[in-house]
């Protein structure tokens, strides 16, 4: 099946001037980011900074393609996803596809459950209240932002703009048990004589060296002490021990 990114409708700012965007949940991103365009729009709708504020910190980051290190100034902003609300630190960066990325810092603090297949995540706010958020499937499908595509769509995916990396892993559809059965069949035909049922003793490996126990004529079995019986067996009537006790 197709595995897709999880993106959800998100709002920044306060009523009545909220900024609407799509937040992308990226568990591999070390921090949270918002685009320069979104931050500029947030400044215009909330010039007094009631829903956001500057901080004196910044952090370095690098993208998946390339080795250049960039610096992102950090702001603290309030946002909401469905019934979930929080105020966290965002790095302002020149994003392209998404205006908001929720990274590992967000996941460690608020994410309690994640279901990629059903596009669902459970978030917990600072007060312990949990909210279930469902991803926007139409937003993902319209942009063809597939993390893994089936082999039938690989040729089409390579030709689309924005495809940076293609990994092809051939999958052996032959069950392992079938291959083992085929190996056993060839081995059985090669060593067929070893699998035939025996109806007599096997032949001597070395003629004249058949193992045999030499007994003396008229010898009696070696004497041994009687086996110590348990008290209930000892108290049984004579001759009844073998039958009852």
RODO-2510 file (C-alpha; in nm, 4 decimals, decimal comma):
residues 245
     n   res          X          Y          Z
     1     x     0,0000     0,0000     0,0000
     2     x     0,0947     0,3632    -0,0451
     3     x     0,2499     0,5316     0,2608
     4     x     0,2036     0,9074     0,2730
     5     x     0,3141     1,2029     0,4788
     6     x     0,0845     1,3071     0,7581
     7     x    -0,0255     1,6708     0,7251
     8     x    -0,3073     1,8419     0,9136
     9     x    -0,4868     2,1752     0,8895
    10     x    -0,3317     2,4219     1,1348
    11     x    -0,4073     2,7770     1,2493
    12     x    -0,1688     3,0409     1,3857
    13     x    -0,2658     3,3589     1,5683
    14     x    -0,5811     3,4679     1,7481
    15     x    -0,9387     3,5252     1,6405
    16     x    -1,0645     3,6796     1,4210
    17     x    -0,7396     3,7062     1,2220
    18     x    -0,6061     3,3528     1,2138
    19     x    -0,3505     3,2323     0,9585
    20     x    -0,4475     2,8991     0,8023
    21     x    -0,1827     2,6538     0,6793
    22     x    -0,0884     2,2861     0,6700
    23     x     0,1421     2,1390     0,9355
    24     x     0,3586     1,8456     0,8340
    25     x     0,4518     1,5939     1,1048
    26     x     0,8171     1,4960     1,0522
    27     x     0,9519     1,2614     1,3185
    28     x     1,3010     1,2832     1,1629
    29     x     1,3276     1,6623     1,1897
    30     x     1,5157     1,7631     1,5029
    31     x     1,3181     2,0873     1,5576
    32     x     0,9982     2,2635     1,4514
    33     x     1,0003     2,5113     1,1616
    34     x     0,7748     2,7691     1,0002
    35     x     0,8406     2,9324     0,6669
    36     x     0,9506     3,2915     0,6249
    37     x     0,6321     3,3585     0,4266
    38     x     0,4091     3,2278     0,7079
    39     x     0,5955     3,4289     0,9705
    40     x     0,5595     3,7461     0,7645
    41     x     0,1849     3,6848     0,7307
    42     x     0,1616     3,6203     1,1048
    43     x     0,3349     3,9523     1,1734
    44     x     0,0861     4,1340     0,9512
    45     x    -0,2229     3,9792     1,1108
    46     x    -0,0882     4,0153     1,4651
    47     x     0,1438     4,3198     1,4678
    48     x     0,1268     4,3511     1,8484
    49     x     0,2702     4,0026     1,8943
    50     x    -0,0125     3,8691     2,1109
    51     x     0,0199     3,5147     1,9665
    52     x     0,3926     3,5124     1,8986
    53     x     0,7130     3,6638     2,0285
    54     x     1,0820     3,6800     1,9439
    55     x     1,3412     3,4865     2,1428
    56     x     1,7123     3,5501     2,1792
    57     x     1,8083     3,2031     2,0607
    58     x     1,8801     3,0424     1,7247
    59     x     1,9867     2,6989     1,6070
    60     x     2,1792     2,5543     1,3156
    61     x     2,0245     2,3065     1,0749
    62     x     2,0974     2,1339     0,7449
    63     x     1,8658     1,9915     0,4817
    64     x     1,8574     1,6341     0,3545
    65     x     2,0298     1,7267     0,0274
    66     x     2,3619     1,9075     0,0670
    67     x     2,6042     1,9690     0,3511
    68     x     2,5613     2,3429     0,4012
    69     x     2,4684     2,4517     0,7556
    70     x     2,2011     2,7205     0,7980
    71     x     2,0954     2,9282     1,0978
    72     x     1,7313     2,9752     1,1944
    73     x     1,6142     3,2419     1,4420
    74     x     1,3698     3,1026     1,6961
    75     x     1,0270     3,2464     1,7780
    76     x     0,7598     3,1224     2,0176
    77     x     0,4167     3,0983     1,8556
    78     x     0,0712     2,9744     1,9515
    79     x    -0,1074     2,7408     1,7100
    80     x    -0,4010     2,5009     1,7022
    81     x    -0,4786     2,1742     1,5229
    82     x    -0,8464     2,0789     1,5535
    83     x    -0,9047     2,0796     1,9302
    84     x    -0,5365     2,0777     2,0220
    85     x    -0,3611     2,4049     2,1171
    86     x    -0,0038     2,4736     2,2202
    87     x     0,2708     2,7369     2,2223
    88     x     0,6134     2,6067     2,1169
    89     x     0,9409     2,7254     1,9650
    90     x     0,9706     2,7435     1,5855
    91     x     1,2737     2,8073     1,3720
    92     x     1,2085     3,0515     1,0858
    93     x     1,3496     2,8976     0,7681
    94     x     1,2976     2,9311     0,3889
    95     x     1,0622     2,6338     0,3511
    96     x     0,9047     2,5504     0,0160
    97     x     0,6511     2,2666     0,0163
    98     x     0,5199     2,3151     0,3712
    99     x     0,4842     2,6309     0,5797
   100     x     0,4980     2,4442     0,9096
   101     x     0,6983     2,1377     1,0145
   102     x     0,6424     1,9706     1,3508
   103     x     0,9633     1,7911     1,4403
   104     x     1,1054     1,5777     1,7196
   105     x     1,0764     1,8483     1,9869
   106     x     0,7007     1,8617     1,9274
   107     x     0,6644     1,4809     1,9107
   108     x     0,8507     1,4197     2,2369
   109     x     0,6337     1,6717     2,4216
   110     x     0,2851     1,6218     2,2762
   111     x     0,2629     1,3103     2,0546
   112     x     0,1224     1,0042     2,2341
   113     x     0,0027     0,7845     1,9452
   114     x     0,0647     0,7799     1,5707
   115     x    -0,1194     0,5758     1,3077
   116     x     0,0321     0,6404     0,9643
   117     x    -0,1997     0,4012     0,7811
   118     x    -0,5175     0,5755     0,8983
   119     x    -0,3620     0,9268     0,8983
   120     x    -0,4314     0,9705     1,2685
   121     x    -0,2325     1,1033     1,5635
   122     x    -0,3194     1,1603     1,9291
   123     x    -0,1805     1,4774     2,0885
   124     x    -0,1673     1,5754     2,4553
   125     x    -0,1499     1,9391     2,5625
   126     x     0,0272     2,0842     2,8653
   127     x    -0,2791     2,0191     3,0835
   128     x    -0,2907     1,6482     2,9960
   129     x    -0,5952     1,6699     2,7681
   130     x    -0,5740     1,4405     2,4651
   131     x    -0,7011     1,5289     2,1175
   132     x    -0,7270     1,3050     1,8113
   133     x    -0,6134     1,4704     1,4882
   134     x    -0,6720     1,3252     1,1418
   135     x    -0,4437     1,4080     0,8514
   136     x    -0,5579     1,5885     0,5381
   137     x    -0,5463     1,3120     0,2777
   138     x    -0,6570     1,5343    -0,0130
   139     x    -0,3739     1,7810     0,0498
   140     x    -0,1172     1,5003     0,0268
   141     x    -0,2724     1,3296    -0,2749
   142     x    -0,2924     1,6529    -0,4753
   143     x     0,0818     1,7128    -0,4328
   144     x     0,1952     1,3517    -0,4823
   145     x     0,4062     1,3686    -0,1663
   146     x     0,4535     0,9947    -0,1368
   147     x     0,7178     0,8575     0,0915
   148     x     0,7066     0,5120    -0,0695
   149     x     0,5481     0,4368    -0,4048
   150     x     0,4780     0,0914    -0,5493
   151     x     0,6936    -0,0346    -0,8341
   152     x     0,4167     0,0297    -1,0851
   153     x     0,4409     0,4063    -1,0091
   154     x     0,8212     0,4344    -0,9860
   155     x     0,8721     0,5406    -1,3491
   156     x     0,6093     0,8136    -1,3171
   157     x     0,7475     0,9328    -0,9814
   158     x     1,0976     0,9843    -1,1223
   159     x     0,9700     1,2174    -1,3944
   160     x     0,7830     1,4440    -1,1503
   161     x     0,9526     1,7645    -1,0324
   162     x     1,0887     1,7423    -0,6805
   163     x     1,1921     1,3766    -0,6906
   164     x     1,5348     1,3822    -0,5278
   165     x     1,6040     1,0200    -0,4449
   166     x     1,4830     0,6857    -0,5740
   167     x     1,5672     0,3625    -0,3937
   168     x     1,4834     0,0346    -0,5650
   169     x     1,4830    -0,2842    -0,3621
   170     x     1,3908    -0,6019    -0,5522
   171     x     1,1543    -0,8201    -0,3565
   172     x     1,1697    -1,1987    -0,3902
   173     x     0,8042    -1,3040    -0,4022
   174     x     0,8933    -1,6760    -0,3826
   175     x     0,8109    -1,8013    -0,0346
   176     x     1,1082    -1,9408     0,1487
   177     x     0,9219    -2,2621     0,2269
   178     x     0,8704    -2,3366    -0,1436
   179     x     1,2414    -2,2967    -0,2173
   180     x     1,3242    -2,5296     0,0727
   181     x     1,0782    -2,7883    -0,0578
   182     x     1,2379    -2,7753    -0,4019
   183     x     1,5824    -2,8275    -0,2472
   184     x     1,4510    -3,1253    -0,0519
   185     x     1,3033    -3,2739    -0,3676
   186     x     1,6358    -3,2699    -0,5512
   187     x     1,8143    -3,4102    -0,2454
   188     x     1,5563    -3,6855    -0,2125
   189     x     1,6067    -3,7983    -0,5703
   190     x     1,9865    -3,7887    -0,5339
   191     x     1,9917    -3,9950    -0,2121
   192     x     1,6844    -4,2031    -0,2776
   193     x     1,8409    -4,5211    -0,1373
   194     x     1,8768    -4,3583     0,2051
   195     x     1,5044    -4,2875     0,2329
   196     x     1,3823    -4,6379     0,1438
   197     x     1,2165    -4,8295     0,4329
   198     x     1,4297    -5,1099     0,5812
   199     x     1,2864    -5,4598     0,6077
   200     x     1,6037    -5,6323     0,7345
   201     x     1,9230    -5,5551     0,9172
   202     x     2,1690    -5,3369     0,7322
   203     x     2,4704    -5,5102     0,5794
   204     x     2,7980    -5,5288     0,7703
   205     x     3,0198    -5,2288     0,7242
   206     x     3,3287    -5,4473     0,7635
   207     x     3,2775    -5,8170     0,6817
   208     x     3,3390    -6,0413     0,9844
   209     x     3,3242    -5,7645     1,2435
   210     x     2,9601    -5,7870     1,3410
   211     x     2,9149    -5,6869     1,7048
   212     x     2,8304    -5,9821     1,9308
   213     x     2,8184    -6,0279     2,3090
   214     x     3,0046    -6,3380     2,4200
   215     x     2,8183    -6,5312     2,6932
   216     x     2,9423    -6,8278     2,8938
   217     x     2,7423    -7,1446     2,8756
   218     x     2,5537    -7,2138     3,1992
   219     x     2,6271    -6,8724     3,3487
   220     x     2,3639    -6,7084     3,5739
   221     x     2,2720    -6,3414     3,5945
   222     x     2,4748    -6,1274     3,8302
   223     x     2,3244    -6,0904     4,1813
   224     x     2,1821    -5,7514     4,2701
   225     x     2,0092    -5,6161     4,5832
   226     x     1,6339    -5,5945     4,5821
   227     x     1,4802    -5,2638     4,4777
   228     x     1,3731    -5,0597     4,7809
   229     x     0,9952    -5,0438     4,7778
   230     x     0,7798    -4,7688     4,9210
   231     x     0,5959    -4,8386     5,2513
   232     x     0,2495    -4,8732     5,0878
   233     x     0,3878    -5,1292     4,8447
   234     x     0,5693    -5,3157     5,1214
   235     x     0,2473    -5,3488     5,3259
   236     x     0,0518    -5,4987     5,0370
   237     x    -0,0445    -5,8660     5,0675
   238     x     0,2043    -6,1072     4,9163
   239     x     0,1475    -6,1492     4,5436
   240     x    -0,0814    -5,8473     4,5165
   241     x     0,1914    -5,5892     4,4798
   242     x     0,2379    -5,6468     4,1087
   243     x    -0,1352    -5,6254     4,0418
   244     x    -0,2672    -5,3530     4,2705
   245     x     0,0107    -5,1592     4,4388
***
